[in-house]
């Protein structure tokens, strides 16, 4: 697919007195005639909280509302989301909104530990309550390092999840850097998940990190976008996040073809060194991709448009 970039939508400028940087991991939901985009912002470098903006459904670059009050409280001491909450996927089901998110807990030998949490809304995605104090997916025999950044699709009465699974911590220039692939899990209710040990999208090398899968059903097939990076100069350097793509006809077997992702860094500006964290949604015979640019979304999020995939 070829995406037509539409530019930056939102860049934090101190909203709420605390949104000092980042509008990271944009997560869209069609909500009452608007496009609601959940994202995480930061009051300080190592702390993330989730808020949202409402966008005009016909002109997504037009912001109708900024809700700068965090929709979820950080977890208590020792919990998986004590130091950060980042949204990843929002879906509607039987009058509720399920918001799957990444929880951050600072580590000791390594910088952090990531797990997947769930929050549920019963008022259309305005307010949320956590499903519980613990994660719905975390470190296990299948995922010894981390399990995070999920995309969830309910198809044929079955809940499917693709998520970022930690594969290692590599010591690069005296600092531990995390690597990961994409795994798959299955559920009957969207809450209790059974992960598969086999990667859905495997690493091309031990230094590759693959994250934020997003799956869109179109026609007879399924399209997945994700982002990938290396482990060396990846903070706005040549190893920074780029967009990847895979296609499946059965949700189990994926054919990776990054050349078909259709979106690369710009020559200059907010997404000139990095493109990351895609989220794709079909709206009025168009497909929109919300994504982050330089600095892992430090300057905000933008979007691109394409005709629906066939």
Secondary structure as GFF3:
##gff-version 3
##sequence-region A 1 310
A	DSSP	beta_strand	4	10	.	.	.	ID=ss1
A	DSSP	three_ten_helix	15	17	.	.	.	ID=ss2
A	DSSP	beta_strand	21	31	.	.	.	ID=ss3
A	DSSP	beta_strand	34	44	.	.	.	ID=ss4
A	DSSP	beta_strand	47	56	.	.	.	ID=ss5
A	DSSP	beta_strand	63	67	.	.	.	ID=ss6
A	DSSP	beta_strand	84	93	.	.	.	ID=ss7
A	DSSP	beta_strand	96	106	.	.	.	ID=ss8
A	DSSP	beta_strand	112	121	.	.	.	ID=ss9
A	DSSP	beta_strand	129	130	.	.	.	ID=ss10
A	DSSP	beta_strand	147	155	.	.	.	ID=ss11
A	DSSP	beta_strand	158	172	.	.	.	ID=ss12
A	DSSP	beta_strand	175	187	.	.	.	ID=ss13
A	DSSP	beta_strand	193	195	.	.	.	ID=ss14
A	DSSP	beta_strand	209	218	.	.	.	ID=ss15
A	DSSP	beta_strand	221	229	.	.	.	ID=ss16
A	DSSP	beta_strand	242	248	.	.	.	ID=ss17
A	DSSP	beta_strand	255	256	.	.	.	ID=ss18
A	DSSP	three_ten_helix	258	260	.	.	.	ID=ss19
A	DSSP	beta_strand	276	283	.	.	.	ID=ss20
A	DSSP	beta_strand	286	292	.	.	.	ID=ss21
A	DSSP	alpha_helix	294	297	.	.	.	ID=ss22
A	DSSP	beta_strand	301	307	.	.	.	ID=ss23
###
